[in-house]
Amino acid sequence: MMLSLYQGVMTLGAPAIELFLSRRVERGKEDRQRLCERRGVAGLPRPDGELIWLHASSVGESVAALVLIQQLLEAAPNRHVLVTTGTVTSARMMASRLPDRAFHQFVPVDRPAWVRRFLDHWRPDLALIMESEFWPAQLVHAHTNGIPIVLINARMSDRSFSRWRLAGPLARPLFSIFDLVLATNADQASRFTALGAARVQISGNLKQAARALPFEPDAAALSDQIAGRMVWFAASTHTGEDAPVLDAHLTLRDEHPGLLAVIAPRHPHRGPEIAAMARERGLAVALRSAGEPVLSGTDLYIADTLGEMALFFHIADIVFVAGSLVPVGGHNPAEPAHFNAAILFGPLMSKNTEIASEMTDREAAIRLTGAGDLAPTVDALLKDQARRDLLAQNARRYVEDGAGILEAILENIAPYLADHADDHPADHPAGPQS
């Protein structure tokens, strides 16, 4: 009943949805040239052969899925992967990162007619949903079309779990649609079971298994510009985090002459804004988007570009994983763990709770209690190479241990792939398992 009511509201709400999309276009949050994809109109033809649809909400989830996508494609030469996301930033990132036989489309807004149009064109053989993207119309119509649906890296925050429990008449029919839920840990598995998922298993966190980000060829040139200076890097900052980083650097540069700070804003268009804030504080700034080099007197380098995160992880001695001083939920601290850097993050890591806790427990990262810890923590690490080396070594071991997680996920979804069409998922034991 509740699912039918939801779909009715989304059907009748077309004018409001169109207004919503128009406003997002004006704010740069939608790609005007590809807006029809949000209405379920395909921008590409469907390839022949098996097609897996993988949906991720944004950059973090889609980047984490890359290692899985690669393995799925390597296992079958006639297989293709359709990746959908809902943000412009993730679309740009995927355009440069997806392997052959994988391609990106914007996910349709969850209006029944648009979802049906999307599914009628693509006809996926399997749907893989990353983490916590629960769109009722998408799930209902995929299920109606006989498409197996597997939730990968399934996780749910305390707040979301409370809300879904209150929405019982909607939650149980919705979560029972999933053919399989692969949860990140036992606590998460119990949540999905409580909400009505029939088959829940524990696979671990795919973000721990992510491969090192691809290395850009510009590393040598940038290293020559830096000329042996110590570097600390604030990765993927959001509004409200740049000022604490700049203020920390003002404190640090007096104690550590020659120290270079690098800021990579999560949204590159914010580069000039950050540069203005830095210049107001008397910092000498270079903008990467403007082609400005790092000079001996440069205090701050603003990496306001896309697809170059690995370059700055590579040159950094210390990496601060942002999105963790403001209520964004924190970015994935396992990404810089492949590089030889000490890692720290703030207290607000709700989107990567398990990884943040595991890394701090294994002395592979440092959790700050707030922005006030930033300068003293970086200062202490700059003065203690042995401590930096220990953190970096433990971080590398942490991501190396993630290989088994990918294997577990692949093993669990194998019965739903074309190569295993004769297998019967229902024969597998139900309920949370480790």
Residue pairs with C-beta under 8 A, 6 or more apart in sequence:
1 169
2 167
2 169
2 170
2 173
3 136
3 140
3 170
3 173
3 174
6 136
6 137
6 170
7 112
7 136
7 137
7 140
10 17
10 110
10 111
10 112
10 137
11 111
11 112
11 113
13 111
14 111
17 109
17 111
21 30
21 35
21 38
21 109
24 30
25 32
25 35
28 88
28 269
29 87
29 88
30 38
30 88
31 88
31 91
31 106
34 43
34 91
34 106
36 43
37 43
37 105
37 106
37 107
37 108
38 106
38 107
38 108
38 109
38 114
39 108
39 109
39 111
39 114
39 117
40 108
40 113
40 114
40 115
40 116
40 117
40 118
40 121
41 117
42 105
42 118
42 121
42 122
43 105
44 103
44 105
46 121
46 122
46 123
47 80
47 101
48 78
49 78
49 79
49 80
50 76
50 78
50 79
50 80
50 125
50 417
50 418
51 79
51 80
51 81
51 82
51 122
51 123
51 124
51 125
52 72
52 79
52 80
52 81
52 82
52 124
52 125
52 126
52 127
52 128
52 417
53 81
53 82
53 84
53 122
53 124
53 126
53 127
53 128
53 147
54 65
54 68
54 69
54 81
54 82
54 83
54 84
54 127
54 128
54 129
54 130
54 152
55 83
55 84
55 85
55 107
55 127
55 128
55 129
55 130
55 133
55 138
56 62
56 64
56 65
56 83
56 84
56 85
56 90
56 130
56 131
56 133
57 85
57 86
57 87
57 130
57 131
57 132
57 133
58 85
58 86
58 87
58 89
58 90
59 85
59 87
59 89
59 90
59 93
60 207
60 331
60 332
60 351
61 85
61 130
61 131
61 133
61 153
62 83
62 85
62 90
62 93
62 94
62 130
63 93
63 97
63 210
63 213
63 332
63 335
64 130
64 153
64 206
64 207
64 210
64 332
65 83
65 128
65 130
65 152
65 206
66 97
66 98
66 210
66 211
67 206
67 209
67 210
67 211
67 406
68 128
68 152
68 206
68 406
68 409
68 410
69 81
69 83
69 98
69 99
69 102
70 99
70 211
71 406
71 410
72 79
72 81
72 410
72 417
73 79
73 80
73 81
73 99
73 100
73 101
73 102
75 417
75 419
76 417
76 418
76 419
79 101
79 418
80 101
80 102
80 103
81 98
81 101
81 102
81 103
82 102
82 103
82 105
82 122
82 124
83 94
83 98
83 102
83 103
83 104
83 105
84 104
84 105
84 106
84 107
85 91
85 94
85 104
85 106
85 107
86 106
86 107
89 266
89 267
89 306
91 104
91 106
92 306
92 307
93 306
93 307
94 104
95 104
96 306
96 307
97 214
97 307
98 104
107 138
108 114
108 115
108 117
108 118
108 138
110 135
110 136
110 137
110 138
111 137
112 137
112 141
115 137
115 138
115 141
116 141
119 141
119 142
119 145
119 147
123 145
124 142
124 147
125 147
125 417
125 418
126 147
126 148
126 150
126 413
126 416
126 417
127 142
127 147
127 148
127 149
127 150
128 150
128 152
128 413
129 149
129 150
129 151
129 152
130 152
130 153
131 151
131 152
131 153
131 154
131 155
132 154
132 155
132 156
132 157
132 160
134 174
134 175
136 170
136 174
139 149
139 174
139 177
139 178
140 174
140 177
142 149
143 149
143 177
148 179
148 180
148 416
148 425
149 177
149 178
149 179
150 178
150 179
150 180
150 181
150 182
150 412
150 413
150 416
151 178
151 180
151 181
151 182
151 192
151 197
152 182
152 203
152 206
152 409
152 413
153 182
153 184
153 203
153 205
153 206
153 207
154 181
154 182
154 183
154 184
154 188
154 189
154 192
154 200
155 183
155 184
155 188
155 205
155 353
155 354
156 164
156 188
156 191
156 192
157 350
157 351
157 353
161 191
161 195
164 171
164 175
164 195
165 171
165 194
165 195
171 195
171 196
172 195
172 196
173 196
174 196
175 181
175 192
175 195
175 196
175 197
176 196
176 197
176 198
178 192
178 197
178 198
178 199
179 199
179 416
179 425
180 199
180 200
180 201
180 412
180 413
180 416
180 425
181 189
181 192
181 197
181 199
181 200
181 201
182 201
182 202
182 203
182 408
182 409
182 412
182 413
183 189
183 191
183 192
183 200
183 201
183 202
183 203
183 432
184 202
184 203
184 204
184 205
184 354
185 202
185 204
185 205
185 354
186 202
186 432
186 434
189 200
189 201
189 202
189 432
190 432
192 200
193 200
193 431
193 432
198 430
199 425
199 428
199 430
199 431
200 430
200 431
200 432
201 412
201 432
201 433
202 432
202 433
202 434
203 405
203 408
203 409
203 412
204 402
204 404
204 405
204 408
205 354
205 355
205 402
205 405
206 405
206 406
206 409
207 332
207 334
207 352
207 355
208 334
208 355
208 358
208 398
208 399
208 401
208 402
208 405
209 399
209 402
209 403
209 404
209 405
209 406
210 332
210 334
210 335
210 399
210 402
211 338
212 310
212 338
212 339
213 309
213 310
213 313
213 335
213 338
214 310
215 310
215 311
215 314
216 307
216 308
216 310
216 311
218 308
218 311
219 311
219 314
219 315
222 294
222 311
222 315
223 315
225 293
225 294
225 295
226 260
226 294
226 315
227 296
229 258
229 259
229 260
230 256
230 258
230 259
230 260
230 317
230 382
231 259
231 260
231 261
231 262
231 315
231 316
231 317
231 318
232 249
232 252
232 259
232 260
232 261
232 262
232 316
232 317
232 318
232 319
232 320
232 378
232 382
233 261
233 262
233 263
233 264
233 312
233 313
233 315
233 316
233 318
233 319
233 320
233 341
234 241
234 242
234 245
234 261
234 262
234 263
234 264
234 320
234 322
235 264
235 309
235 312
235 313
235 319
235 320
235 321
235 322
235 331
235 335
235 336
236 264
236 265
236 266
236 309
236 321
236 322
236 323
236 331
237 245
237 263
237 264
237 265
237 266
237 274
237 322
237 323
238 265
238 266
238 267
238 322
238 323
238 326
238 328
239 270
239 326
240 325
240 326
241 322
241 323
241 325
241 326
241 371
242 263
242 265
242 270
242 274
242 277
243 277
244 325
244 371
244 374
245 261
245 263
245 320
245 322
245 374
246 261
246 274
246 277
246 278
246 281
246 283
246 300
247 281
247 375
248 371
248 374
248 375
248 378
249 259
249 261
249 283
249 299
249 300
250 281
250 282
250 283
251 375
251 379
252 259
252 261
252 375
252 378
252 379
252 382
253 259
253 299
255 379
255 382
256 379
256 382
259 382
260 294
260 298
260 299
260 300
260 301
261 299
261 300
261 301
262 300
262 301
262 302
262 303
262 312
262 315
262 316
263 274
263 300
263 301
263 302
263 303
264 302
264 303
264 304
264 308
264 309
264 312
265 271
265 274
265 302
265 304
266 322
266 323
266 331
268 289
268 304
268 305
268 306
269 304
270 304
271 287
271 288
271 289
271 302
271 304
272 287
272 304
274 302
274 304
275 285
275 287
275 300
275 302
278 285
278 299
278 300
278 302
279 285
283 299
283 300
284 295
284 297
284 298
284 299
284 300
285 298
285 299
285 300
285 301
285 302
286 292
286 293
286 294
286 295
286 298
286 300
286 301
286 302
287 302
287 304
288 301
288 302
288 303
288 304
288 305
288 308
289 302
289 304
289 305
294 301
303 311
303 312
309 335
310 339
313 319
313 335
313 336
313 338
313 339
313 341
314 339
316 336
316 339
316 341
317 341
317 342
317 381
317 382
317 388
318 341
318 342
318 343
318 344
318 378
318 381
318 382
318 388
319 336
319 339
319 341
319 342
319 343
319 344
320 344
320 345
320 374
320 378
321 330
321 331
321 332
321 333
321 335
321 336
321 343
321 344
321 345
321 365
322 331
322 345
322 346
323 329
323 330
323 331
323 348
323 351
324 330
324 331
324 345
324 346
324 347
324 348
324 349
324 368
325 346
325 347
325 348
325 368
325 370
325 371
326 348
327 348
328 348
328 351
329 348
329 349
329 350
329 351
329 352
330 345
330 346
330 348
330 349
330 350
330 351
330 352
330 356
331 351
331 352
332 352
332 355
333 343
333 345
333 349
333 352
333 355
333 356
333 359
333 365
334 355
334 359
334 398
334 399
334 402
336 343
336 395
337 343
337 359
337 364
337 365
337 395
337 396
337 398
337 399
338 396
338 399
339 392
340 392
340 396
341 388
341 392
341 395
342 366
342 381
342 387
342 388
342 391
342 392
343 359
343 364
343 365
343 366
343 391
343 392
343 395
344 365
344 366
344 367
344 368
344 377
344 378
344 381
345 356
345 365
345 366
345 367
345 368
346 367
346 368
346 370
346 371
347 367
347 368
347 369
347 370
349 356
349 367
356 365
356 367
358 364
358 398
359 365
359 395
359 398
360 366
360 367
362 394
362 397
362 398
363 390
363 391
363 394
364 391
364 394
364 395
364 397
364 398
365 391
365 395
366 377
366 391
368 374
368 377
380 387
381 387
381 388
381 391
414 420
414 423
415 423
415 424
415 425
415 428
416 425
